Amino acid sequence: MQSKKILFLIIVFGIIAGAFLIWQFWPEDETPTPSPSPTPITVDETANWQTYSNEDYKFEMKYPENWKTDKCSKTMVFGPKETIEKLVNNGCAIGMAKELIFTINFRTTQQYEEIIVPFRKTDENKNVVLDKITVGGLEVSRYTTNYLKDASMGFKAGDIITDIIVPVESGYLEITLLDNQYMDIYNKMLKNFQFLTD
């Protein structure tokens, strides 16, 4: 009888121990957590670019490291080094406006009304589209001029000019892309445009 009790206790203990071990090691129905996906690394394509600062109108912007900036009369010109050096060595004389590539001009309010406004209208030679973009934290006017026919200053049918008009103290900055093959660079330069604070 004693052996039956011992056998019974061993069986009960074995069942309890087995149940405990099964409970302890049984796989749970867990929802697998997805492994974190790597955060895409944003590459700053303008990290090695040079910075142009203008103290008169209190702004700065970046331009490509293989570009140069110089002054032709009152116009700041930007472009590939060889192009700008050739332009300056030629006394800034141009045969076609496209040779200037990218320019910044200051215009007084009067000059804006007399020069920019009349020129930024659609006529038989050109189609002009006006829209708004943000530059330096300001909403500004962007004029895209598509030449339908050959015109003065060497513009040919199919040429596209993009102007941004940025209001500054006592006038406007006219930021112009004259050679559309540089549109990507122009947009990156505008994206980096910022006003300087005192």
Rosetta constraint file for C-alpha pairs under 8 A:
AtomPair CA 1 CA 5 HARMONIC 6.48 0.50
AtomPair CA 2 CA 6 HARMONIC 6.31 0.50
AtomPair CA 3 CA 7 HARMONIC 5.92 0.50
AtomPair CA 4 CA 8 HARMONIC 5.91 0.50
AtomPair CA 5 CA 9 HARMONIC 6.07 0.50
AtomPair CA 6 CA 10 HARMONIC 6.09 0.50
AtomPair CA 7 CA 11 HARMONIC 6.16 0.50
AtomPair CA 8 CA 12 HARMONIC 6.15 0.50
AtomPair CA 9 CA 13 HARMONIC 5.85 0.50
AtomPair CA 10 CA 14 HARMONIC 5.89 0.50
AtomPair CA 11 CA 15 HARMONIC 6.10 0.50
AtomPair CA 12 CA 16 HARMONIC 6.15 0.50
AtomPair CA 13 CA 17 HARMONIC 5.97 0.50
AtomPair CA 14 CA 18 HARMONIC 5.85 0.50
AtomPair CA 15 CA 19 HARMONIC 5.98 0.50
AtomPair CA 16 CA 20 HARMONIC 6.10 0.50
AtomPair CA 17 CA 21 HARMONIC 6.14 0.50
AtomPair CA 18 CA 22 HARMONIC 6.05 0.50
AtomPair CA 19 CA 23 HARMONIC 6.02 0.50
AtomPair CA 20 CA 24 HARMONIC 6.01 0.50
AtomPair CA 21 CA 25 HARMONIC 6.16 0.50
AtomPair CA 22 CA 26 HARMONIC 5.58 0.50
AtomPair CA 46 CA 62 HARMONIC 7.26 0.50
AtomPair CA 46 CA 63 HARMONIC 7.77 0.50
AtomPair CA 46 CA 64 HARMONIC 7.21 0.50
AtomPair CA 46 CA 188 HARMONIC 7.76 0.50
AtomPair CA 48 CA 64 HARMONIC 7.60 0.50
AtomPair CA 48 CA 65 HARMONIC 6.45 0.50
AtomPair CA 49 CA 62 HARMONIC 5.86 0.50
AtomPair CA 49 CA 63 HARMONIC 5.47 0.50
AtomPair CA 49 CA 64 HARMONIC 4.67 0.50
AtomPair CA 49 CA 65 HARMONIC 4.63 0.50
AtomPair CA 50 CA 62 HARMONIC 5.45 0.50
AtomPair CA 50 CA 63 HARMONIC 5.46 0.50
AtomPair CA 50 CA 64 HARMONIC 6.23 0.50
AtomPair CA 50 CA 65 HARMONIC 5.47 0.50
AtomPair CA 51 CA 60 HARMONIC 6.76 0.50
AtomPair CA 51 CA 61 HARMONIC 5.64 0.50
AtomPair CA 51 CA 62 HARMONIC 4.31 0.50
AtomPair CA 51 CA 63 HARMONIC 6.30 0.50
AtomPair CA 52 CA 60 HARMONIC 5.43 0.50
AtomPair CA 52 CA 61 HARMONIC 5.46 0.50
AtomPair CA 52 CA 62 HARMONIC 6.00 0.50
AtomPair CA 52 CA 63 HARMONIC 7.25 0.50
AtomPair CA 53 CA 58 HARMONIC 7.54 0.50
AtomPair CA 53 CA 59 HARMONIC 5.98 0.50
AtomPair CA 53 CA 60 HARMONIC 4.20 0.50
AtomPair CA 53 CA 61 HARMONIC 6.71 0.50
AtomPair CA 54 CA 58 HARMONIC 5.52 0.50
AtomPair CA 54 CA 59 HARMONIC 5.43 0.50
AtomPair CA 54 CA 60 HARMONIC 6.04 0.50
AtomPair CA 55 CA 59 HARMONIC 6.85 0.50
AtomPair CA 57 CA 168 HARMONIC 6.82 0.50
AtomPair CA 57 CA 169 HARMONIC 7.42 0.50
AtomPair CA 58 CA 195 HARMONIC 5.76 0.50
AtomPair CA 58 CA 196 HARMONIC 5.04 0.50
AtomPair CA 58 CA 197 HARMONIC 7.46 0.50
AtomPair CA 59 CA 193 HARMONIC 7.08 0.50
AtomPair CA 59 CA 194 HARMONIC 5.57 0.50
AtomPair CA 59 CA 195 HARMONIC 4.14 0.50
AtomPair CA 59 CA 196 HARMONIC 5.06 0.50
AtomPair CA 60 CA 193 HARMONIC 5.80 0.50
AtomPair CA 60 CA 194 HARMONIC 5.56 0.50
AtomPair CA 60 CA 195 HARMONIC 6.39 0.50
AtomPair CA 60 CA 196 HARMONIC 6.91 0.50
AtomPair CA 61 CA 189 HARMONIC 6.19 0.50
AtomPair CA 61 CA 190 HARMONIC 7.30 0.50
AtomPair CA 61 CA 192 HARMONIC 5.28 0.50
AtomPair CA 61 CA 193 HARMONIC 4.34 0.50
AtomPair CA 61 CA 194 HARMONIC 6.34 0.50
AtomPair CA 62 CA 189 HARMONIC 5.68 0.50
AtomPair CA 62 CA 192 HARMONIC 6.04 0.50
AtomPair CA 62 CA 193 HARMONIC 7.20 0.50
AtomPair CA 63 CA 67 HARMONIC 6.79 0.50
AtomPair CA 63 CA 78 HARMONIC 7.96 0.50
AtomPair CA 63 CA 185 HARMONIC 7.89 0.50
AtomPair CA 63 CA 189 HARMONIC 5.97 0.50
AtomPair CA 64 CA 185 HARMONIC 7.80 0.50
AtomPair CA 66 CA 80 HARMONIC 6.11 0.50
AtomPair CA 66 CA 81 HARMONIC 6.27 0.50
AtomPair CA 67 CA 78 HARMONIC 6.79 0.50
AtomPair CA 67 CA 79 HARMONIC 5.11 0.50
AtomPair CA 67 CA 80 HARMONIC 4.14 0.50
AtomPair CA 67 CA 81 HARMONIC 4.81 0.50
AtomPair CA 68 CA 78 HARMONIC 5.76 0.50
AtomPair CA 68 CA 79 HARMONIC 5.73 0.50
AtomPair CA 68 CA 80 HARMONIC 6.04 0.50
AtomPair CA 68 CA 81 HARMONIC 4.81 0.50
AtomPair CA 68 CA 84 HARMONIC 6.45 0.50
AtomPair CA 69 CA 76 HARMONIC 6.82 0.50
AtomPair CA 69 CA 77 HARMONIC 5.50 0.50
AtomPair CA 69 CA 78 HARMONIC 4.47 0.50
AtomPair CA 69 CA 79 HARMONIC 6.75 0.50
AtomPair CA 69 CA 84 HARMONIC 7.10 0.50
AtomPair CA 70 CA 76 HARMONIC 5.78 0.50
AtomPair CA 70 CA 77 HARMONIC 5.52 0.50
AtomPair CA 70 CA 78 HARMONIC 6.85 0.50
AtomPair CA 70 CA 84 HARMONIC 7.21 0.50
AtomPair CA 70 CA 88 HARMONIC 7.70 0.50
AtomPair CA 71 CA 75 HARMONIC 5.61 0.50
AtomPair CA 71 CA 76 HARMONIC 4.57 0.50
AtomPair CA 71 CA 77 HARMONIC 6.05 0.50
AtomPair CA 72 CA 76 HARMONIC 6.32 0.50
AtomPair CA 72 CA 77 HARMONIC 6.92 0.50
AtomPair CA 72 CA 88 HARMONIC 7.12 0.50
AtomPair CA 72 CA 91 HARMONIC 7.93 0.50
AtomPair CA 72 CA 92 HARMONIC 5.71 0.50
AtomPair CA 73 CA 92 HARMONIC 7.98 0.50
AtomPair CA 74 CA 105 HARMONIC 6.89 0.50
AtomPair CA 74 CA 106 HARMONIC 7.97 0.50
AtomPair CA 75 CA 103 HARMONIC 6.45 0.50
AtomPair CA 75 CA 104 HARMONIC 5.90 0.50
AtomPair CA 75 CA 105 HARMONIC 5.13 0.50
AtomPair CA 75 CA 106 HARMONIC 7.88 0.50
AtomPair CA 76 CA 103 HARMONIC 5.47 0.50
AtomPair CA 76 CA 104 HARMONIC 5.11 0.50
AtomPair CA 76 CA 105 HARMONIC 6.61 0.50
AtomPair CA 77 CA 84 HARMONIC 7.43 0.50
AtomPair CA 77 CA 100 HARMONIC 6.27 0.50
AtomPair CA 77 CA 101 HARMONIC 7.38 0.50
AtomPair CA 77 CA 102 HARMONIC 5.76 0.50
AtomPair CA 77 CA 103 HARMONIC 4.56 0.50
AtomPair CA 77 CA 104 HARMONIC 6.68 0.50
AtomPair CA 78 CA 84 HARMONIC 7.02 0.50
AtomPair CA 78 CA 100 HARMONIC 7.47 0.50
AtomPair CA 78 CA 101 HARMONIC 6.76 0.50
AtomPair CA 78 CA 102 HARMONIC 5.17 0.50
AtomPair CA 78 CA 103 HARMONIC 6.22 0.50
AtomPair CA 79 CA 83 HARMONIC 6.45 0.50
AtomPair CA 79 CA 84 HARMONIC 5.94 0.50
AtomPair CA 79 CA 100 HARMONIC 7.57 0.50
AtomPair CA 79 CA 101 HARMONIC 6.06 0.50
AtomPair CA 79 CA 102 HARMONIC 6.47 0.50
AtomPair CA 80 CA 84 HARMONIC 6.37 0.50
AtomPair CA 81 CA 85 HARMONIC 6.02 0.50
AtomPair CA 82 CA 86 HARMONIC 6.06 0.50
AtomPair CA 83 CA 87 HARMONIC 6.15 0.50
AtomPair CA 83 CA 99 HARMONIC 7.81 0.50
AtomPair CA 84 CA 88 HARMONIC 6.11 0.50
AtomPair CA 84 CA 100 HARMONIC 7.94 0.50
AtomPair CA 85 CA 89 HARMONIC 5.99 0.50
AtomPair CA 86 CA 90 HARMONIC 6.11 0.50
AtomPair CA 87 CA 91 HARMONIC 6.65 0.50
AtomPair CA 87 CA 92 HARMONIC 4.96 0.50
AtomPair CA 87 CA 93 HARMONIC 6.81 0.50
AtomPair CA 87 CA 94 HARMONIC 7.37 0.50
AtomPair CA 87 CA 99 HARMONIC 7.91 0.50
AtomPair CA 87 CA 100 HARMONIC 8.00 0.50
AtomPair CA 88 CA 92 HARMONIC 4.94 0.50
AtomPair CA 94 CA 99 HARMONIC 6.58 0.50
AtomPair CA 94 CA 100 HARMONIC 7.83 0.50
AtomPair CA 95 CA 99 HARMONIC 7.54 0.50
AtomPair CA 95 CA 153 HARMONIC 7.31 0.50
AtomPair CA 95 CA 154 HARMONIC 6.76 0.50
AtomPair CA 96 CA 153 HARMONIC 5.38 0.50
AtomPair CA 96 CA 154 HARMONIC 4.35 0.50
AtomPair CA 96 CA 155 HARMONIC 6.91 0.50
AtomPair CA 97 CA 101 HARMONIC 7.69 0.50
AtomPair CA 97 CA 153 HARMONIC 5.61 0.50
AtomPair CA 97 CA 154 HARMONIC 6.22 0.50
AtomPair CA 97 CA 155 HARMONIC 7.09 0.50
AtomPair CA 97 CA 178 HARMONIC 6.67 0.50
AtomPair CA 98 CA 154 HARMONIC 7.71 0.50
AtomPair CA 98 CA 155 HARMONIC 7.59 0.50
AtomPair CA 98 CA 178 HARMONIC 4.88 0.50
AtomPair CA 98 CA 179 HARMONIC 5.16 0.50
AtomPair CA 99 CA 178 HARMONIC 7.72 0.50
AtomPair CA 99 CA 179 HARMONIC 7.60 0.50
AtomPair CA 100 CA 178 HARMONIC 6.68 0.50
AtomPair CA 100 CA 179 HARMONIC 7.91 0.50
AtomPair CA 101 CA 177 HARMONIC 5.90 0.50
AtomPair CA 101 CA 178 HARMONIC 4.84 0.50
AtomPair CA 101 CA 179 HARMONIC 4.96 0.50
AtomPair CA 101 CA 182 HARMONIC 7.85 0.50
AtomPair CA 102 CA 175 HARMONIC 7.48 0.50
AtomPair CA 102 CA 176 HARMONIC 5.62 0.50
AtomPair CA 102 CA 177 HARMONIC 4.57 0.50
AtomPair CA 102 CA 178 HARMONIC 5.92 0.50
AtomPair CA 102 CA 179 HARMONIC 7.34 0.50
AtomPair CA 102 CA 186 HARMONIC 7.72 0.50
AtomPair CA 103 CA 174 HARMONIC 7.88 0.50
AtomPair CA 103 CA 175 HARMONIC 5.82 0.50
AtomPair CA 103 CA 176 HARMONIC 5.19 0.50
AtomPair CA 103 CA 177 HARMONIC 6.64 0.50
AtomPair CA 103 CA 178 HARMONIC 7.85 0.50
AtomPair CA 104 CA 173 HARMONIC 6.55 0.50
AtomPair CA 104 CA 174 HARMONIC 5.60 0.50
AtomPair CA 104 CA 175 HARMONIC 4.56 0.50
AtomPair CA 104 CA 176 HARMONIC 6.36 0.50
AtomPair CA 105 CA 173 HARMONIC 5.65 0.50
AtomPair CA 105 CA 174 HARMONIC 5.13 0.50
AtomPair CA 105 CA 175 HARMONIC 6.64 0.50
AtomPair CA 106 CA 171 HARMONIC 7.08 0.50
AtomPair CA 106 CA 172 HARMONIC 5.76 0.50
AtomPair CA 106 CA 173 HARMONIC 4.64 0.50
AtomPair CA 106 CA 174 HARMONIC 6.24 0.50
AtomPair CA 107 CA 111 HARMONIC 5.46 0.50
AtomPair CA 107 CA 112 HARMONIC 5.73 0.50
AtomPair CA 107 CA 171 HARMONIC 5.60 0.50
AtomPair CA 107 CA 172 HARMONIC 5.14 0.50
AtomPair CA 107 CA 173 HARMONIC 6.19 0.50
AtomPair CA 107 CA 174 HARMONIC 7.03 0.50
AtomPair CA 108 CA 112 HARMONIC 6.06 0.50
AtomPair CA 108 CA 170 HARMONIC 6.30 0.50
AtomPair CA 108 CA 171 HARMONIC 4.22 0.50
AtomPair CA 108 CA 172 HARMONIC 6.28 0.50
AtomPair CA 109 CA 113 HARMONIC 6.26 0.50
AtomPair CA 109 CA 170 HARMONIC 6.98 0.50
AtomPair CA 109 CA 171 HARMONIC 4.90 0.50
AtomPair CA 109 CA 172 HARMONIC 6.97 0.50
AtomPair CA 110 CA 114 HARMONIC 6.10 0.50
AtomPair CA 111 CA 115 HARMONIC 5.49 0.50
AtomPair CA 111 CA 116 HARMONIC 7.19 0.50
AtomPair CA 112 CA 116 HARMONIC 4.93 0.50
AtomPair CA 112 CA 117 HARMONIC 6.32 0.50
AtomPair CA 112 CA 171 HARMONIC 7.73 0.50
AtomPair CA 112 CA 172 HARMONIC 7.29 0.50
AtomPair CA 113 CA 117 HARMONIC 5.30 0.50
AtomPair CA 113 CA 118 HARMONIC 7.42 0.50
AtomPair CA 114 CA 118 HARMONIC 6.68 0.50
AtomPair CA 115 CA 119 HARMONIC 6.31 0.50
AtomPair CA 116 CA 120 HARMONIC 6.05 0.50
AtomPair CA 117 CA 121 HARMONIC 7.27 0.50
AtomPair CA 120 CA 128 HARMONIC 6.27 0.50
AtomPair CA 120 CA 143 HARMONIC 6.99 0.50
AtomPair CA 120 CA 145 HARMONIC 7.55 0.50
AtomPair CA 121 CA 127 HARMONIC 7.44 0.50
AtomPair CA 121 CA 128 HARMONIC 5.78 0.50
AtomPair CA 122 CA 126 HARMONIC 5.57 0.50
AtomPair CA 122 CA 127 HARMONIC 4.59 0.50
AtomPair CA 122 CA 128 HARMONIC 4.95 0.50
AtomPair CA 123 CA 127 HARMONIC 6.54 0.50
AtomPair CA 124 CA 148 HARMONIC 7.49 0.50
AtomPair CA 125 CA 147 HARMONIC 5.98 0.50
AtomPair CA 125 CA 148 HARMONIC 5.22 0.50
AtomPair CA 125 CA 149 HARMONIC 5.14 0.50
AtomPair CA 125 CA 150 HARMONIC 7.36 0.50
AtomPair CA 125 CA 151 HARMONIC 6.91 0.50
AtomPair CA 126 CA 145 HARMONIC 6.46 0.50
AtomPair CA 126 CA 146 HARMONIC 5.53 0.50
AtomPair CA 126 CA 147 HARMONIC 4.29 0.50
AtomPair CA 126 CA 148 HARMONIC 5.04 0.50
AtomPair CA 126 CA 149 HARMONIC 7.03 0.50
AtomPair CA 127 CA 145 HARMONIC 5.70 0.50
AtomPair CA 127 CA 146 HARMONIC 5.20 0.50
AtomPair CA 127 CA 147 HARMONIC 6.44 0.50
AtomPair CA 127 CA 148 HARMONIC 7.01 0.50
AtomPair CA 128 CA 143 HARMONIC 6.46 0.50
AtomPair CA 128 CA 144 HARMONIC 5.59 0.50
AtomPair CA 128 CA 145 HARMONIC 4.43 0.50
AtomPair CA 128 CA 146 HARMONIC 6.39 0.50
AtomPair CA 129 CA 143 HARMONIC 5.63 0.50
AtomPair CA 129 CA 144 HARMONIC 5.17 0.50
AtomPair CA 129 CA 145 HARMONIC 6.52 0.50
AtomPair CA 130 CA 141 HARMONIC 6.71 0.50
AtomPair CA 130 CA 142 HARMONIC 5.66 0.50
AtomPair CA 130 CA 143 HARMONIC 4.67 0.50
AtomPair CA 130 CA 144 HARMONIC 6.55 0.50
AtomPair CA 131 CA 141 HARMONIC 5.96 0.50
AtomPair CA 131 CA 142 HARMONIC 5.34 0.50
AtomPair CA 131 CA 143 HARMONIC 6.70 0.50
AtomPair CA 132 CA 139 HARMONIC 6.29 0.50
AtomPair CA 132 CA 140 HARMONIC 5.49 0.50
AtomPair CA 132 CA 141 HARMONIC 4.80 0.50
AtomPair CA 132 CA 142 HARMONIC 5.68 0.50
AtomPair CA 133 CA 139 HARMONIC 5.51 0.50
AtomPair CA 133 CA 140 HARMONIC 5.57 0.50
AtomPair CA 133 CA 141 HARMONIC 6.62 0.50
AtomPair CA 133 CA 142 HARMONIC 6.70 0.50
AtomPair CA 134 CA 138 HARMONIC 5.24 0.50
AtomPair CA 134 CA 139 HARMONIC 4.39 0.50
AtomPair CA 134 CA 140 HARMONIC 5.98 0.50
AtomPair CA 135 CA 139 HARMONIC 6.44 0.50
AtomPair CA 135 CA 140 HARMONIC 6.66 0.50
AtomPair CA 135 CA 166 HARMONIC 7.80 0.50
AtomPair CA 135 CA 190 HARMONIC 6.17 0.50
AtomPair CA 135 CA 191 HARMONIC 6.59 0.50
AtomPair CA 135 CA 193 HARMONIC 6.44 0.50
AtomPair CA 135 CA 194 HARMONIC 7.54 0.50
AtomPair CA 136 CA 190 HARMONIC 7.79 0.50
AtomPair CA 136 CA 191 HARMONIC 7.55 0.50
AtomPair CA 136 CA 192 HARMONIC 7.61 0.50
AtomPair CA 136 CA 193 HARMONIC 5.24 0.50
AtomPair CA 136 CA 194 HARMONIC 4.38 0.50
AtomPair CA 136 CA 195 HARMONIC 6.11 0.50
AtomPair CA 137 CA 194 HARMONIC 7.51 0.50
AtomPair CA 138 CA 166 HARMONIC 7.95 0.50
AtomPair CA 140 CA 164 HARMONIC 6.86 0.50
AtomPair CA 140 CA 165 HARMONIC 6.14 0.50
AtomPair CA 140 CA 166 HARMONIC 5.85 0.50
AtomPair CA 140 CA 167 HARMONIC 7.83 0.50
AtomPair CA 141 CA 164 HARMONIC 5.81 0.50
AtomPair CA 141 CA 165 HARMONIC 5.51 0.50
AtomPair CA 141 CA 166 HARMONIC 7.45 0.50
AtomPair CA 142 CA 162 HARMONIC 6.96 0.50
AtomPair CA 142 CA 163 HARMONIC 5.58 0.50
AtomPair CA 142 CA 164 HARMONIC 4.57 0.50
AtomPair CA 142 CA 165 HARMONIC 6.59 0.50
AtomPair CA 143 CA 162 HARMONIC 5.71 0.50
AtomPair CA 143 CA 163 HARMONIC 5.09 0.50
AtomPair CA 143 CA 164 HARMONIC 6.50 0.50
AtomPair CA 144 CA 160 HARMONIC 6.88 0.50
AtomPair CA 144 CA 161 HARMONIC 5.81 0.50
AtomPair CA 144 CA 162 HARMONIC 4.58 0.50
AtomPair CA 144 CA 163 HARMONIC 6.53 0.50
AtomPair CA 145 CA 160 HARMONIC 5.49 0.50
AtomPair CA 145 CA 161 HARMONIC 5.09 0.50
AtomPair CA 145 CA 162 HARMONIC 6.32 0.50
AtomPair CA 146 CA 157 HARMONIC 7.90 0.50
AtomPair CA 146 CA 158 HARMONIC 6.27 0.50
AtomPair CA 146 CA 159 HARMONIC 5.93 0.50
AtomPair CA 146 CA 160 HARMONIC 4.53 0.50
AtomPair CA 146 CA 161 HARMONIC 6.65 0.50
AtomPair CA 147 CA 151 HARMONIC 7.68 0.50
AtomPair CA 147 CA 155 HARMONIC 7.21 0.50
AtomPair CA 147 CA 156 HARMONIC 6.62 0.50
AtomPair CA 147 CA 157 HARMONIC 4.95 0.50
AtomPair CA 147 CA 158 HARMONIC 5.32 0.50
AtomPair CA 147 CA 159 HARMONIC 5.40 0.50
AtomPair CA 147 CA 160 HARMONIC 6.35 0.50
AtomPair CA 148 CA 156 HARMONIC 7.91 0.50
AtomPair CA 148 CA 157 HARMONIC 4.78 0.50
AtomPair CA 148 CA 158 HARMONIC 6.09 0.50
AtomPair CA 149 CA 156 HARMONIC 6.23 0.50
AtomPair CA 149 CA 157 HARMONIC 4.22 0.50
AtomPair CA 149 CA 158 HARMONIC 7.52 0.50
AtomPair CA 150 CA 154 HARMONIC 7.37 0.50
AtomPair CA 150 CA 155 HARMONIC 5.63 0.50
AtomPair CA 150 CA 156 HARMONIC 4.11 0.50
AtomPair CA 150 CA 157 HARMONIC 4.89 0.50
AtomPair CA 151 CA 155 HARMONIC 5.13 0.50
AtomPair CA 151 CA 156 HARMONIC 6.26 0.50
AtomPair CA 151 CA 157 HARMONIC 7.78 0.50
AtomPair CA 155 CA 159 HARMONIC 6.32 0.50
AtomPair CA 159 CA 179 HARMONIC 7.85 0.50
AtomPair CA 159 CA 180 HARMONIC 7.50 0.50
AtomPair CA 160 CA 178 HARMONIC 7.25 0.50
AtomPair CA 160 CA 179 HARMONIC 7.34 0.50
AtomPair CA 160 CA 180 HARMONIC 6.02 0.50
AtomPair CA 161 CA 176 HARMONIC 7.16 0.50
AtomPair CA 161 CA 177 HARMONIC 5.76 0.50
AtomPair CA 161 CA 178 HARMONIC 5.02 0.50
AtomPair CA 161 CA 179 HARMONIC 6.93 0.50
AtomPair CA 161 CA 180 HARMONIC 6.70 0.50
AtomPair CA 162 CA 176 HARMONIC 5.66 0.50
AtomPair CA 162 CA 177 HARMONIC 5.15 0.50
AtomPair CA 162 CA 178 HARMONIC 6.86 0.50
AtomPair CA 162 CA 180 HARMONIC 7.95 0.50
AtomPair CA 163 CA 174 HARMONIC 6.48 0.50
AtomPair CA 163 CA 175 HARMONIC 5.58 0.50
AtomPair CA 163 CA 176 HARMONIC 4.38 0.50
AtomPair CA 163 CA 177 HARMONIC 6.45 0.50
AtomPair CA 164 CA 173 HARMONIC 7.87 0.50
AtomPair CA 164 CA 174 HARMONIC 5.80 0.50
AtomPair CA 164 CA 175 HARMONIC 5.06 0.50
AtomPair CA 164 CA 176 HARMONIC 6.38 0.50
AtomPair CA 165 CA 172 HARMONIC 6.30 0.50
AtomPair CA 165 CA 173 HARMONIC 5.75 0.50
AtomPair CA 165 CA 174 HARMONIC 4.83 0.50
AtomPair CA 165 CA 175 HARMONIC 6.48 0.50
AtomPair CA 166 CA 172 HARMONIC 5.40 0.50
AtomPair CA 166 CA 173 HARMONIC 5.00 0.50
AtomPair CA 166 CA 174 HARMONIC 6.52 0.50
AtomPair CA 166 CA 175 HARMONIC 7.75 0.50
AtomPair CA 167 CA 171 HARMONIC 6.11 0.50
AtomPair CA 167 CA 172 HARMONIC 4.39 0.50
AtomPair CA 167 CA 173 HARMONIC 6.33 0.50
AtomPair CA 168 CA 172 HARMONIC 5.24 0.50
AtomPair CA 168 CA 173 HARMONIC 6.74 0.50
AtomPair CA 177 CA 182 HARMONIC 7.71 0.50
AtomPair CA 177 CA 183 HARMONIC 7.41 0.50
AtomPair CA 177 CA 186 HARMONIC 6.87 0.50
AtomPair CA 179 CA 183 HARMONIC 7.79 0.50
AtomPair CA 182 CA 186 HARMONIC 6.12 0.50
AtomPair CA 183 CA 187 HARMONIC 6.13 0.50
AtomPair CA 184 CA 188 HARMONIC 6.37 0.50
AtomPair CA 185 CA 189 HARMONIC 6.11 0.50
AtomPair CA 186 CA 190 HARMONIC 6.22 0.50
AtomPair CA 187 CA 191 HARMONIC 6.10 0.50
AtomPair CA 188 CA 192 HARMONIC 6.37 0.50
AtomPair CA 189 CA 193 HARMONIC 6.30 0.50
